[in-house]
Amino acid sequence: MIKLMDILLQELKKTSHVTTAAHETTALKNVWSGRVPIYPKLMKKILGDVKINSFHTTNFEGLKNVKSTVGTKKSLSTFTALSKDSMMAGGMGVQTKGGFVLQLEGNLLASSAADIGSVPDESGRRWIHAYTMEDYFGVIPTNGFSEDSIFDAIKKADKRWFELHEKYVKWYRFHDENPEIYPWEELTGKEKAEYIKRWVDGWEKYLVKNKKRFIKYFGQEVKTQNAGSDRAHYGWNELIIYNIKIKDVFIVSDGFAMSTIWDKSPNLDLKRTSHKKMMDSGNFKTKKEIMAAAKKVAGGKVIWGKKAAVRGFIKSRGGVIE
């Protein structure tokens, strides 16, 4: 018997398109790209409450964004283990240049020894790509289905979802650039909501049914970033958490990021016109102002240090440097 989820994942993997930056993705784009929704209500059913102590890097502007997630269902991508030569071991970030390393505590949504490339949508719900789980769940069919038979099976399994998907794909690929040749209309608001809901509901049923396997591979605290030779990784692991508390904050005073905000940064070259203009415009901050901003978000200590001390900060608070 051909399962709907197997077929959808195979087809969506073929048609996956590139989304914008993580903070700009939408639920609609995530569904069309074949991403799996991970959110507190679902993970409560599967995992219960798993408390995690982990870390996150951000920049000066990002401090407020992290603060806004405290005590809410909004999730954040964090880590517990790094390779010693990874960029985050020096206080840099993935989406930003970093400069601030935060020790956090929260409830687990999903975890992996590798960076699983999770992205939030506009509501804060996290999504991970289906191919991340295929090795563990065996959800990609391998028995030689032709493209035609895959389409036929999707239509039989969930004809309405497939109709909505096909309509949106045609509009996205062709109508926007050639509306005269391809007069298809975009999905209505009601259709978009149904398209998303069918996908989310289908995954919820699937993951709850297979919760033991999910817990085994994605539902436990991970203390390594070495995913093994058969799984790609980037020098850090990923643990997605919510209901966050911010504990200690480490400020990387000699990092590149600090040279863009600190008026006394050793990396700041005032001979450079761009930096001098920024200084004159008042965009630079004093050490006191930077420390004050960090203290507003920290529930514990705020430490002013150098890149060489980042590893020690992480290790002394339960993190792993490999």
C-alpha positions as CSV (number, residue, x, y, z in Angstrom):
1,M,0.0,0.0,0.0
2,I,1.4,3.4,-1.0
3,K,1.3,5.9,1.8
4,L,0.4,9.5,1.0
5,M,3.3,10.9,3.0
6,D,5.8,8.8,1.2
7,I,4.7,10.1,-2.2
8,L,4.3,13.7,-1.2
9,L,7.8,13.8,0.2
10,Q,9.3,12.3,-3.0
11,E,7.4,14.7,-5.2
12,L,8.1,17.8,-3.0
13,K,11.7,16.9,-2.8
14,K,11.9,17.2,-6.6
15,T,10.0,20.5,-6.8
16,S,11.5,22.2,-3.7
17,H,12.3,25.8,-4.3
18,V,14.6,28.1,-2.4
19,T,13.0,30.3,0.2
20,T,14.2,33.6,1.4
21,A,16.1,34.3,4.7
22,A,14.9,32.3,7.7
23,H,13.0,35.2,9.3
24,E,11.1,35.9,6.1
25,T,9.7,32.4,5.3
26,T,6.0,31.8,5.4
27,A,4.0,28.7,6.2
28,L,2.9,28.5,2.6
29,K,6.4,28.5,1.3
30,N,7.4,25.8,3.9
31,V,4.5,23.6,2.8
32,W,5.4,24.0,-0.9
33,S,9.0,23.2,-0.1
34,G,8.2,20.0,1.7
35,R,9.1,21.1,5.2
36,V,7.8,19.4,8.3
37,P,6.1,21.6,11.0
38,I,7.5,21.3,14.5
39,Y,5.5,23.2,17.2
40,P,4.9,23.0,21.0
41,K,1.4,21.5,20.9
42,L,2.6,18.6,18.7
43,M,5.9,18.0,20.6
44,K,4.0,18.0,23.9
45,K,2.1,14.9,22.6
46,I,5.3,13.2,21.5
47,L,8.0,14.3,24.0
48,G,6.3,15.8,27.0
49,D,8.5,18.3,28.8
50,V,12.2,17.8,28.1
51,K,14.3,20.6,29.7
52,I,17.4,21.6,27.7
53,N,20.4,23.7,28.7
54,S,21.9,25.1,25.5
55,F,23.5,28.1,23.7
56,H,22.7,30.7,21.1
57,T,24.8,33.4,19.3
58,T,23.3,36.7,18.1
59,N,24.3,40.3,17.5
60,F,23.5,43.5,19.3
61,E,20.2,44.0,17.4
62,G,19.3,40.3,17.9
63,L,19.3,40.6,21.7
64,K,15.8,42.1,21.7
65,N,14.5,39.3,19.3
66,V,15.8,36.6,21.7
67,K,14.3,38.5,24.6
68,S,10.9,38.4,22.9
69,T,10.9,34.6,22.9
70,V,11.3,34.3,26.7
71,G,8.5,32.3,28.2
72,T,6.6,32.0,24.9
73,K,5.9,29.2,22.4
74,K,8.2,30.9,19.9
75,S,11.2,28.7,19.3
76,L,14.9,29.3,18.8
77,S,17.6,27.3,17.2
78,T,20.4,26.5,19.7
79,F,23.4,24.2,20.2
80,T,25.1,22.2,23.0
81,A,28.2,21.0,21.1
82,L,30.7,22.6,18.7
83,S,33.9,21.6,16.9
84,K,36.7,23.6,18.3
85,D,37.4,25.3,15.0
86,S,33.8,26.2,14.1
87,M,32.9,29.8,13.7
88,M,30.5,29.7,16.7
89,A,33.3,28.6,19.0
90,G,34.6,32.1,18.4
91,G,31.3,33.8,19.1
92,M,30.1,34.2,15.5
93,G,26.5,33.3,14.4
94,V,24.9,31.6,11.5
95,Q,22.4,34.3,10.5
96,T,24.5,37.2,12.0
97,K,28.1,38.0,12.8
98,G,27.4,37.2,16.4
99,G,29.2,38.9,19.2
100,F,27.0,37.7,22.0
101,V,26.9,34.1,23.3
102,L,23.8,33.3,25.4
103,Q,23.3,30.4,27.8
104,L,19.6,29.4,27.6
105,E,17.2,27.0,29.2
106,G,14.0,25.8,27.5
107,N,11.8,22.9,26.4
108,L,12.9,20.7,23.5
109,L,11.1,20.7,20.2
110,A,13.6,18.7,18.1
111,S,17.3,17.9,18.2
112,S,20.0,16.5,16.0
113,A,23.7,15.9,16.1
114,A,23.9,17.9,12.9
115,D,22.5,21.3,12.0
116,I,19.1,20.3,10.6
117,G,18.5,23.7,9.0
118,S,15.3,24.6,10.8
119,V,13.5,27.8,9.8
120,P,10.7,29.7,11.5
121,D,7.6,31.0,9.7
122,E,5.9,34.3,10.4
123,S,4.1,32.9,13.5
124,G,7.3,31.5,15.0
125,R,6.5,27.9,14.3
126,R,9.6,25.9,13.2
127,W,9.9,23.8,10.1
128,I,12.5,21.2,9.1
129,H,12.9,19.7,5.7
130,A,11.5,16.3,5.2
131,Y,14.7,14.9,3.7
132,T,16.3,15.5,7.1
133,M,14.2,12.6,8.4
134,E,14.2,10.3,5.4
135,D,17.2,8.2,6.5
136,Y,15.6,7.5,9.9
137,F,12.0,7.1,8.9
138,G,12.3,5.4,5.5
139,V,9.7,7.7,4.1
140,I,11.1,8.0,0.6
141,P,9.9,5.2,-1.7
142,T,12.7,3.2,-3.3
143,N,10.7,0.7,-5.4
144,G,11.0,2.5,-8.7
145,F,7.7,4.4,-9.1
146,S,7.4,6.3,-12.3
147,E,6.5,10.0,-12.1
148,D,3.0,9.2,-13.6
149,S,2.2,6.6,-11.0
150,I,3.4,8.9,-8.2
151,F,1.0,11.6,-9.4
152,D,-1.8,9.0,-9.7
153,A,-1.3,7.8,-6.2
154,I,-1.3,11.3,-4.7
155,K,-4.6,12.0,-6.4
156,K,-6.1,8.9,-5.0
157,A,-4.8,9.4,-1.5
158,D,-5.7,13.1,-1.1
159,K,-7.1,14.5,-4.2
160,R,-8.0,17.9,-2.7
161,W,-4.5,18.5,-1.3
162,F,-2.9,17.6,-4.6
163,E,-5.3,19.9,-6.5
164,L,-4.3,22.8,-4.3
165,H,-0.7,22.0,-4.6
166,E,-0.8,21.7,-8.4
167,K,-2.7,25.0,-8.7
168,Y,-0.2,26.8,-6.6
169,V,2.8,25.3,-8.3
170,K,1.5,26.4,-11.7
171,W,0.9,29.9,-10.5
172,Y,4.2,30.2,-8.8
173,R,6.3,28.9,-11.7
174,F,4.5,30.4,-14.7
175,H,1.8,33.0,-14.1
176,D,3.8,35.6,-12.3
177,E,6.2,36.2,-15.2
178,N,3.7,35.4,-18.1
179,P,0.1,36.1,-16.9
180,E,-1.1,36.4,-20.5
181,I,0.2,33.0,-21.5
182,Y,-0.6,31.3,-18.2
183,P,-3.8,32.8,-16.8
184,W,-3.9,30.7,-13.6
185,E,-5.0,32.4,-10.4
186,E,-3.2,32.2,-7.1
187,L,-4.8,30.3,-4.3
188,T,-7.4,32.3,-2.4
189,G,-6.9,32.9,1.3
190,K,-9.3,30.1,2.1
191,E,-7.5,27.7,-0.2
192,K,-4.1,28.6,1.2
193,A,-5.4,27.9,4.7
194,E,-6.8,24.5,3.6
195,Y,-3.6,23.7,1.8
196,I,-1.5,24.4,4.9
197,K,-3.9,22.7,7.3
198,R,-4.1,19.5,5.4
199,W,-0.3,19.3,5.3
200,V,0.1,20.1,9.0
201,D,-2.6,17.7,10.1
202,G,-1.2,14.9,8.0
203,W,2.3,15.4,9.6
204,E,0.9,15.6,13.1
205,K,-0.8,12.2,12.6
206,Y,2.3,10.7,11.1
207,L,4.7,11.8,13.8
208,V,2.4,10.9,16.7
209,K,2.0,7.5,15.1
210,N,5.8,7.1,14.8
211,K,6.7,9.0,18.0
212,K,9.0,6.3,19.4
213,R,11.2,6.6,16.3
214,F,11.0,10.4,16.4
215,I,12.1,10.4,20.1
216,K,15.0,8.1,19.3
217,Y,16.5,10.3,16.6
218,F,15.1,13.8,17.2
219,G,13.7,13.9,20.7
220,Q,16.6,13.7,23.2
221,E,19.3,15.9,24.5
222,V,22.3,15.7,22.3
223,K,25.9,16.3,23.5
224,T,27.8,15.9,20.3
225,Q,28.1,17.6,16.9
226,N,29.6,14.6,15.2
227,A,26.7,13.2,13.1
228,G,28.7,10.4,11.6
229,S,30.1,9.9,8.1
230,D,26.7,9.4,6.6
231,R,25.2,12.6,7.9
232,A,26.5,16.0,6.9
233,H,27.2,18.5,9.6
234,Y,28.8,21.9,9.9
235,G,30.7,21.8,13.2
236,W,27.7,22.3,15.5
237,N,24.5,20.5,16.5
238,E,21.0,21.9,16.7
239,L,18.4,21.8,19.4
240,I,15.2,23.7,18.8
241,I,13.8,25.0,22.1
242,Y,10.8,27.1,23.3
243,N,9.6,28.5,26.7
244,I,13.1,30.0,26.9
245,K,14.9,31.5,29.9
246,I,18.1,33.5,29.3
247,K,20.8,32.8,31.8
248,D,24.3,34.1,31.4
249,V,25.6,36.3,28.4
250,F,29.1,36.4,27.1
251,I,30.2,39.5,25.1
252,V,33.0,38.9,22.6
253,S,34.8,42.2,22.8
254,D,37.5,41.4,20.2
255,G,35.3,39.9,17.6
256,F,34.5,41.4,14.2
257,A,30.9,42.1,15.2
258,M,31.9,44.3,18.1
259,S,33.9,46.5,15.8
260,T,30.7,47.6,14.2
261,I,29.1,48.8,17.4
262,W,31.8,49.5,20.1
263,D,33.5,52.9,19.9
264,K,36.7,51.6,21.5
265,S,37.0,48.3,19.6
266,P,40.6,47.2,18.9
267,N,39.4,46.2,15.4
268,L,37.9,49.7,14.7
269,D,39.9,51.6,12.1
270,L,38.8,55.3,12.3
271,K,40.8,56.1,9.2
272,R,38.2,54.2,7.2
273,T,35.6,56.7,6.0
274,S,32.7,54.3,6.6
275,H,33.6,53.8,10.2
276,K,34.2,57.5,10.8
277,K,30.8,58.4,9.3
278,M,29.2,55.8,11.6
279,M,31.0,57.2,14.6
280,D,29.9,60.7,13.8
281,S,26.3,59.6,13.3
282,G,26.1,58.2,16.8
283,N,25.7,54.5,15.8
284,F,28.5,53.3,18.0
285,K,28.0,52.4,21.6
286,T,30.2,52.7,24.7
287,K,31.1,49.5,26.6
288,K,28.8,50.7,29.4
289,E,25.9,50.9,26.9
290,I,26.6,47.5,25.4
291,M,26.8,45.9,28.8
292,A,23.5,47.6,29.8
293,A,21.7,46.2,26.7
294,A,23.0,42.7,27.6
295,K,21.9,43.0,31.2
296,K,18.4,43.8,30.1
297,V,18.0,40.4,28.6
298,A,20.2,38.3,30.9
299,G,18.8,36.5,33.9
300,G,22.3,35.8,35.2
301,K,25.8,37.1,34.7
302,V,27.0,39.4,31.8
303,I,30.6,38.7,31.0
304,W,32.9,41.0,28.9
305,G,35.6,38.8,27.4
306,K,37.6,37.8,24.3
307,K,37.2,35.1,21.6
308,A,39.7,32.9,23.3
309,A,37.4,32.6,26.4
310,V,34.3,31.6,24.5
311,R,35.0,27.9,24.6
312,G,35.6,28.1,28.3
313,F,32.3,29.9,28.8
314,I,30.4,27.2,26.9
315,K,32.3,24.2,28.6
316,S,31.9,25.6,32.1
317,R,28.1,25.8,31.6
318,G,27.6,22.2,30.3
319,G,28.4,22.7,26.6
320,V,30.8,20.4,24.7
321,I,33.8,21.5,22.5
322,E,35.1,18.6,20.4
